[in-house]
Structure formats: structure tokens, C-alpha cells
Amino acid sequence: MSRPWIAEWHPDDDVFWESTGKRIARRNLVFSIFAEFLGFTVWLLWSVTAVRLSKAGFNFSTSQLFTLVSVPALVGAAVRIPYTFAVARFGGRNWTVVSASLLLIPIAFLVVLVSDPDTPFWLFLVGAGTAGLGGGNFASSMANISYFYPDKRKGVALGFNAAGGNVGVAVVQLIVPLVVGVGALAVVGGSQGAAPDGSGAIYLQNAALIWVPFILTAVACAWFFMDNLRVAVAPPRAQAVVLRRSQTWVMSWLYVGTFGSFIGYSAGLPLMVKTQFPQVGLSIAFLGPLIGSISRPAGGWLADRLGGARITFATFVAMSAAAGGVGFFLSNKNESWAFNGFLSSFVVLFLLAGIGNGSTFRMIPVIFRALHLAEVTGQGPDAEKAAVAKAKRETAAVLGFTSAIGAFGGWLIPQGYGLSTAITGQPQSALIGFVAFYASCLGLTWWFYLRRRESPGRVPSFASAGV
């Protein structure tokens, strides 16, 4: 049966948290992670399917394939905005049921599209676009979970929530290569026939079919075990106010650098390996996303203890060096040692992107709490209590909106590879552009959050506030 709405929710009250809140929050976190995990697997499904289309008889150019793997990220970034608002409109549990159910649409599209080698490319773009629905799950999940946890535990909680979803990228890139050769699963469309190289039949529809029972389970679990919070309810107009705050846009820019890197490198890595190191198998492509996923909670944990801005700044310094390393090894790709260096540099990039994801998302609650408390300085405890409640609502909206903007990195990075390759024949120029972008993130982090300055009027000094 349907679970009721929870009317009273006070996670920052230690007594309430220990007696009631912790248990409910953890239950919702677990099932939120499960649904979000499946959202990421569907979102990145084309990143690992596209590299096998030629083997199944589809004749698409390298540029077309890079476009195909980037389209889900573009759509996913766009739908994250309404997905964020949906939590405050319909309730976190209710929207999880709906958003998990919607994952069946891109699954059905993929099964149908790969069953006929004469399917036109434009229809593949449409089908790949629907996979963007999986990307929306992250925004609604993060907005929802942010309400369940007290401010002092948000960094770790949001880190685990995001990591559990992000690991879906690694799992899909590990599992799909294993199941596309198993004919027993291919109940729709039959075999794609013998591969042109004579290596045997390939069943691309399995890449989608394998997830159906898990999606149905996630829908049922959300329906029976998750909760809606009354405190999370807010009209879209009340949430849209965050778009007028400069900090929303600054943090969105930084999140392009962290999460945008994670999802963009994840989407582009299989094709990058195939085109630059064709002698190497694709089975290692999952390694980077896996490391980036499990390092995200560490970023939240470090940020809770050392400050999110400090961790974010250090992350961008190191990411610039790692991206430069990728470019160096690509320039020497014909050397016997080049691939090991290339892979090691990418693993470091994913590790840092995961840490940066955790630290940037920890910064947002602290920033908006400081903003709202500064606005009511000297007005008494009642005004401060109202300011904290308002900050929580805006934090949830900013988490979702920032995740939407950050997801555009999943479009920009593969497109950067494709454009650089089309113009110069190599992807290195794109990496130079990425390093320049990280430099801009460094400057913004220092200027807004690490620079010590006086706090005039109602504008807080974020460095003094411990951001």
C-alpha cells in the first residue's frame, strides 16, 4: 500500500535524529541509491553500445558515434531541471516511482533500434536521447535526500547517494560486454548475425534487456519503502528564486568541472580507447568510472573536515596535471609504454573528479546557510530559524539545478573529442581546452570561497564561514 507523508521532520534536532530520523533517512537513502544506480546505467548505456554497432552491421562514422554517446548527456542535463522541481511538487517517494518507471522507455527504444541494421542514424539519435531520462534521476534523488539529513551529515550522505548512482556507469560498462554475446537473453529481435570479422554473433538488445527486472524491482521498492516529506513541498516559483543568486551559477560552473568531467570522460572513454588504442580490449573502460564513483564519498568526508573549497581547489590543480598527462601519452601512443600511462592518467582524473564531486556538493548547503543567516543578522532566533529553513529549500533546488548544468559536460567532452579529431586528426586539442577550463575553476574557487575579505552588509565572507 502507499506510504503516508511525513508531516514533522527535524533532522538537526539531535534527539529526534537519534530516536526517529536516522532510521527513516537511511531507509530512504538505500532505495534512492538503488533507483539512481539504474538511472545511471540507462543513461550511459549508449556509451558502451555504440562502440559495438559496427560489429553488428551498422555503418556509422567516428564523428557520428561520438555524437551518439553525447546525446543522452545533453538530454539528461535538460531534464534534470524539471526533475529537481518534481520532488518539491510531488514528493520524493512519489517521483522516484515515476522516474524509475520512465527508464523502461529508453530500454524499449534500444531493443527495437538494434534489431535492424537498416535503422537510420536519426532514429538512433532519438532513441539515445530518451536515455537522458536516466540522467534526470540524479537531480531528483539528490534534492530529495538533502532534506532527510542534518547539515553536519549532508556531505557524507550526499556523497554516498551520488556514489551509489555513479557506480552504475562502471557496472554498465563492465556488464554489457559480457551479456551481448549471450544468445539466451535475446528474446526480442534474435541474433544480430555473425560479426564481420567472423568472431561470432552479437546480441546488442541484451544490453537493454538485462536491466528490466532490476528497474521493476526499483519501482516496487520505492513504492513500498520510501517516504514523502511535507517540509520538502514548495511551489516552483519558490525554488526558481535560486536562479537569481550568483552563487548558484558559480557552483554550477565548478560542477561542470567535476561532475561534467566524470560523466563526459565516462561517456567518451570506450570510444577513445577504441580509436586511439585499437589493439587494447574495451574491458578496462569500466575502471575509471568505478574509481570516480567510490571516491565521491571520500570527497564529501574530506570536505566535512577540511572545508569544501580547499578540497575543490586542490582537486582542480591536480586535474589540470592529470589531463595534461593524458594528452602527453596520446601524443606518444605508438610507444609501448603509452597505453599504461594513458590509462593511469585517466584513472587519476576519475579519482579526482569523484573527490571534487563530493566536495562541491558539500559546499552548497554551507554557502546557502551562510547567505540566509547573513540576511537576518541581529534579528533574533526566530528569524534565524526561518532563514535556516529557507536555506534548506534553496539548497535542494541548487543541488538539482547545479547537477543539471554540470551534466552538460557529458555532452561537451565527447563533442570536444569529435571536433578535435575532425579538425586535427587527434583529440589532444580538446584536452588543452579542458585544462584551460580547470584553470577558470581554480580562479573562481579562490575568488569566491578562499579569498579572505571583509563582509559588507548582508554578503557573508565565505572563507570565514568555512565553505
C-alpha positions in Angstrom: 0.0 0.0 0.0 1.0 3.6 -0.3 3.2 5.1 2.4 1.9 8.3 4.2 3.5 11.7 4.0 5.8 12.6 7.0 4.5 15.8 8.4 7.1 16.5 11.1 10.8 16.3 10.2 13.6 17.9 12.3 16.9 16.2 11.4 19.0 18.9 13.1 17.4 18.1 16.4 19.8 15.5 17.9 17.2 13.8 20.0 14.8 13.5 17.0 17.6 12.3 14.8 18.8 9.5 17.1 15.3 8.3 18.0 13.5 8.5 14.7 15.2 10.4 11.9 18.3 8.3 11.4 16.4 5.1 10.7 14.0 6.7 8.2 16.7 8.6 6.5 18.9 5.6 5.9 16.0 3.6 4.5 15.2 6.3 2.0 18.9 6.7 1.1 19.2 3.0 0.4 16.3 2.8 -2.0 17.1 6.2 -3.5 20.6 4.8 -4.4 19.1 1.7 -6.0 16.9 3.7 -8.3 19.6 6.3 -9.1 22.1 3.5 -9.8 19.7 2.1 -12.5 19.2 5.7 -13.8 23.0 5.9 -14.5 23.2 2.5 -16.1 20.5 3.5 -18.6 22.0 7.0 -19.1 25.4 5.6 -20.1 24.0 2.6 -21.9 24.9 4.0 -25.3 28.5 4.8 -24.3 29.2 1.0 -24.4 26.7 0.0 -27.0 27.8 2.5 -29.6 31.3 1.0 -29.9 29.8 -2.3 -30.9 27.4 -1.0 -33.6 29.9 -1.6 -36.4 30.3 -5.2 -35.3 26.6 -5.6 -35.6 26.4 -4.3 -39.1 25.7 -0.6 -38.6 27.9 1.8 -40.7 28.3 5.0 -38.7 31.3 7.3 -38.8 33.5 8.0 -35.7 32.0 11.5 -35.5 28.5 10.1 -35.5 29.4 7.6 -32.8 30.8 10.4 -30.6 27.6 12.3 -31.2 25.5 9.3 -30.3 27.2 8.8 -26.9 26.9 12.5 -26.1 23.2 13.0 -26.9 22.0 11.2 -23.7 24.1 13.6 -21.6 22.6 16.6 -23.4 19.0 15.4 -22.8 19.9 14.3 -19.2 21.2 17.8 -18.4 18.0 19.4 -19.7 15.6 17.1 -17.8 17.4 17.5 -14.5 15.8 20.9 -14.0 12.2 19.7 -14.1 13.2 16.6 -12.2 14.5 18.8 -9.4 11.3 20.7 -9.1 9.3 17.5 -9.3 10.4 16.4 -5.8 9.0 19.6 -4.2 5.8 19.3 -6.3 5.0 15.6 -6.0 7.2 14.2 -3.1 10.5 12.4 -3.2 9.0 8.9 -2.9 6.3 9.5 -5.5 8.7 11.0 -8.0 11.2 8.1 -7.5 8.4 5.7 -8.5 7.6 7.7 -11.7 11.2 8.4 -12.7 12.3 4.7 -12.2 9.3 3.6 -14.3 10.3 6.0 -17.1 13.6 4.1 -17.5 11.7 1.4 -19.4 11.2 3.9 -22.4 14.9 4.0 -23.4 15.2 0.3 -22.7 12.5 -0.4 -25.2 14.0 2.0 -27.8 17.4 0.3 -27.7 15.9 -3.2 -28.1 13.9 -2.1 -31.2 16.7 0.1 -32.8 19.5 -2.5 -32.8 17.2 -5.3 -34.2 17.5 -3.9 -37.7 20.9 -2.8 -39.3 18.9 -0.6 -41.7 17.7 1.7 -38.9 18.6 5.3 -39.9 21.0 7.3 -37.7 18.5 10.0 -36.9 16.3 7.4 -35.2 19.3 6.2 -33.2 19.7 9.8 -32.1 16.1 9.9 -30.9 16.5 6.6 -29.0 19.7 7.7 -27.5 18.1 10.9 -26.4 15.5 9.1 -24.4 18.3 7.5 -22.3 18.7 11.0 -20.9 15.8 10.3 -18.7 18.2 8.2 -16.6 20.3 11.3 -16.1 17.4 13.1 -14.5 17.2 10.7 -11.7 20.3 12.0 -10.1 18.9 15.6 -9.7 15.7 14.5 -8.1 17.4 12.0 -5.8 20.0 14.5 -4.5 17.3 17.1 -3.9 15.2 14.6 -2.1 17.9 13.1 0.1 19.2 16.6 1.1 16.0 17.0 3.1 16.4 13.8 5.1 19.9 14.5 6.7 21.1 17.2 9.1 23.5 19.8 7.8 26.5 18.3 9.6 26.0 14.9 7.9 24.9 16.1 4.4 28.4 15.8 2.9 28.8 12.1 3.6 25.1 11.3 2.9 25.0 13.1 -0.4 28.4 11.6 -1.3 27.1 8.0 -0.7 23.9 8.8 -2.6 25.8 10.1 -5.6 28.4 7.4 -5.5 25.8 4.7 -5.5 24.3 6.2 -8.6 27.7 7.0 -10.3 28.8 3.4 -9.9 26.1 2.4 -12.4 28.4 3.9 -15.1 31.1 1.4 -14.2 28.7 -1.5 -13.9 27.1 -0.9 -17.3 30.5 -0.7 -18.9 31.5 -4.0 -17.2 28.3 -6.0 -17.7 27.2 -5.1 -21.2 30.3 -6.5 -23.0 29.6 -9.8 -21.1 25.9 -10.1 -22.0 25.8 -9.0 -25.7 27.3 -12.4 -26.6 24.8 -14.5 -24.8 22.0 -15.6 -27.2 19.8 -17.0 -24.5 18.9 -13.5 -23.3 18.0 -12.2 -26.8 14.2 -12.9 -26.7 13.5 -9.9 -28.9 14.9 -9.4 -32.4 17.1 -12.6 -32.4 20.7 -12.6 -33.2 22.4 -9.7 -35.0 24.2 -12.4 -37.0 27.9 -13.1 -37.4 30.2 -10.2 -36.9 32.1 -9.0 -40.0 35.3 -10.2 -38.5 34.0 -13.7 -38.1 34.2 -13.6 -34.3 30.6 -14.8 -33.8 27.1 -13.5 -33.2 26.4 -10.3 -31.1 23.1 -9.6 -29.4 23.0 -5.8 -28.7 19.4 -6.0 -27.4 20.8 -7.8 -24.3 22.5 -4.5 -23.3 19.0 -3.2 -22.5 17.0 -6.4 -21.6 19.3 -7.3 -18.7 18.1 -4.2 -16.7 14.4 -4.7 -17.0 13.9 -6.9 -13.8 16.0 -4.5 -11.8 14.0 -1.5 -12.9 10.8 -3.2 -12.0 12.2 -4.1 -8.6 13.3 -0.5 -8.0 9.8 0.8 -8.8 8.3 -1.6 -6.3 10.9 -0.8 -3.6 10.3 3.0 -4.0 6.6 2.5 -3.7 6.6 0.3 -0.6 9.7 1.6 1.4 10.3 5.3 0.6 8.6 8.4 2.2 7.4 11.8 1.2 8.4 14.8 3.4 6.0 17.7 3.9 8.9 20.0 4.6 10.1 19.3 1.0 7.0 20.7 -0.6 7.5 24.1 -2.3 6.0 25.7 -5.4 8.3 26.0 -8.4 8.3 29.8 -8.0 9.9 29.5 -4.6 12.6 27.2 -6.0 13.3 29.3 -9.1 14.5 32.2 -6.9 17.9 30.5 -6.7 18.4 31.3 -10.4 18.8 35.0 -9.3 21.6 34.1 -6.9 25.1 34.5 -8.3 26.4 31.6 -6.1 24.1 29.2 -8.0 25.9 30.0 -11.2 29.4 29.9 -9.7 28.8 26.5 -8.2 27.2 25.2 -11.5 30.4 26.3 -13.3 32.5 24.4 -10.8 30.3 21.3 -11.0 30.8 21.2 -14.8 34.5 20.8 -13.9 33.9 18.0 -11.5 30.8 16.0 -12.4 30.9 17.2 -16.0 34.4 15.7 -16.2 33.2 12.4 -14.6 30.3 11.9 -16.9 32.0 13.2 -20.0 35.1 11.1 -19.6 32.9 8.1 -18.8 30.9 8.5 -22.0 33.9 9.1 -24.2 36.5 6.7 -22.8 35.3 3.5 -24.6 35.4 5.2 -28.0 38.7 6.9 -27.1 40.3 3.6 -26.3 38.9 2.0 -29.5 40.1 4.8 -31.8 43.5 5.6 -30.2 44.5 2.1 -28.9 42.6 -0.4 -31.1 44.9 -3.2 -30.0 43.6 -2.9 -26.5 40.3 -4.6 -25.4 37.5 -2.4 -24.1 37.0 -4.4 -20.9 39.1 -1.9 -19.0 36.8 1.0 -19.7 34.8 0.5 -16.6 37.8 1.0 -14.3 37.9 4.8 -14.4 34.1 5.3 -13.7 34.3 2.8 -10.9 37.2 4.7 -9.1 35.4 8.0 -9.7 32.3 6.7 -8.1 33.8 5.2 -5.0 36.0 8.3 -4.4 33.0 10.6 -4.2 32.1 9.9 -0.6 35.7 10.5 0.3 35.4 14.0 -1.2 32.4 14.7 0.9 34.1 13.3 4.0 37.2 15.4 3.4 35.1 18.5 2.8 33.2 18.0 6.0 36.5 18.0 7.9 38.8 20.3 5.9 36.4 22.6 4.0 34.8 22.0 0.6 36.5 25.0 -1.1 40.0 23.8 -0.1 39.4 20.3 -1.4 37.8 21.6 -4.6 40.8 24.0 -5.2 43.3 21.2 -4.7 41.3 18.9 -6.9 41.3 21.3 -9.9 45.1 21.8 -9.6 45.6 18.0 -9.8 43.0 17.5 -12.6 44.9 20.0 -14.7 48.1 18.0 -14.3 46.3 14.7 -15.0 44.6 15.9 -18.1 48.0 17.1 -19.3 49.3 13.6 -18.7 46.6 12.1 -20.9 47.5 14.5 -23.7 51.2 13.6 -23.4 50.6 9.9 -23.6 48.2 10.3 -26.5 51.0 12.2 -28.3 53.2 9.1 -27.9 50.6 6.5 -28.4 52.8 4.4 -30.7 55.2 3.8 -27.9 54.9 0.5 -26.0 54.5 2.3 -22.7 52.0 4.9 -23.9 48.8 3.0 -23.1 49.8 2.2 -19.5 50.5 5.9 -18.9 47.3 6.9 -20.7 45.2 4.6 -18.5 46.9 5.7 -15.3 46.4 9.3 -16.1 42.7 8.7 -16.8 42.3 6.7 -13.5 43.8 9.7 -11.6 41.4 12.0 -13.5 38.4 9.9 -12.5 39.6 9.7 -8.9 40.0 13.5 -8.7 36.6 14.1 -10.4 34.9 11.9 -7.8 36.6 13.7 -4.9 35.6 17.0 -6.5 32.0 15.9 -6.9 31.8 15.2 -3.2 33.5 18.5 -2.1 31.5 20.8 -4.4 28.2 19.3 -3.3 29.2 19.7 0.3 29.9 23.4 -0.4 26.3 24.2 -1.5 24.5 23.7 1.9 27.2 25.7 3.7 27.1 28.6 1.2 23.3 29.0 1.3 23.1 28.7 5.1 25.7 31.4 5.4 23.8 33.6 2.8 20.5 33.4 4.6 21.9 33.8 8.1 23.8 36.9 7.0 20.5 38.4 5.8 18.9 38.1 9.3 21.9 39.1 11.4 20.8 40.6 14.7 17.1 39.8 14.2 16.8 37.0 16.8 16.5 33.2 17.0 13.1 33.1 15.3 14.4 34.9 12.2 17.5 32.6 12.2 15.3 29.5 12.3 13.2 30.7 9.4 16.4 31.6 7.5 17.8 28.1 8.0 14.5 26.5 6.8 14.6 28.7 3.7 18.3 27.8 3.1 17.4 24.1 3.1 14.7 24.6 0.5 17.0 26.6 -1.7 19.9 24.1 -1.2 17.7 21.3 -2.6 16.9 23.4 -5.6 20.5 24.4 -6.2 21.7 20.8 -5.8 19.3 19.8 -8.6 20.0 22.8 -10.9 23.8 22.6 -10.4 23.6 18.9 -11.3 21.8 19.8 -14.5 24.3 22.3 -15.6 27.2 20.0 -14.6 25.8 17.2 -16.7 26.4 19.2 -19.9 30.0 18.1 -19.5 28.8 14.7 -20.7 27.9 16.4 -24.0 30.9 18.8 -24.2 33.7 16.3 -23.6 32.7 13.7 -26.3 31.9 16.5 -28.7 35.3 18.1 -27.9 37.0 14.8 -28.8 35.0 14.5 -32.0 35.6 18.1 -33.1 39.3 18.0 -32.3 39.6 14.7 -34.2 37.7 16.0 -37.2 39.9 19.2 -37.4 43.4 17.9 -36.4 43.0 14.2 -36.6 43.8 13.8 -32.9 41.9 14.5 -29.7 44.7 16.4 -27.9 43.4 19.8 -28.7 40.3 19.0 -26.7 42.4 18.2 -23.7 44.1 21.5 -23.9 40.7 23.1 -23.7 39.8 21.1 -20.7 42.9 22.2 -18.9 42.0 25.8 -19.6 38.6 25.3 -18.2 40.0 23.8 -15.0 42.2 26.9 -14.7 39.0 29.0 -14.7 37.5 26.8 -12.0 40.6 27.4 -9.9 40.2 31.2 -10.2 36.5 31.1 -9.3 37.1 28.9 -6.3 39.8 31.1 -4.9 38.0 34.4 -5.6 34.6 33.5 -4.1 35.4 30.9 -1.4 39.0 31.1 -0.3 39.9 34.8 -0.6 39.8 36.5 2.8 37.9 39.7 2.7 35.6 42.0 4.8 31.9 41.1 4.8 30.0 44.3 3.9 26.3 44.4 4.6 24.4 41.1 4.0 27.1 39.5 1.9 29.0 36.9 4.0 32.7 36.1 3.8 32.5 32.5 2.6 36.1 31.9 3.7 35.2 32.9 7.2 32.1 30.8 7.1 34.1 27.7 6.5 32.9 26.9 3.0 
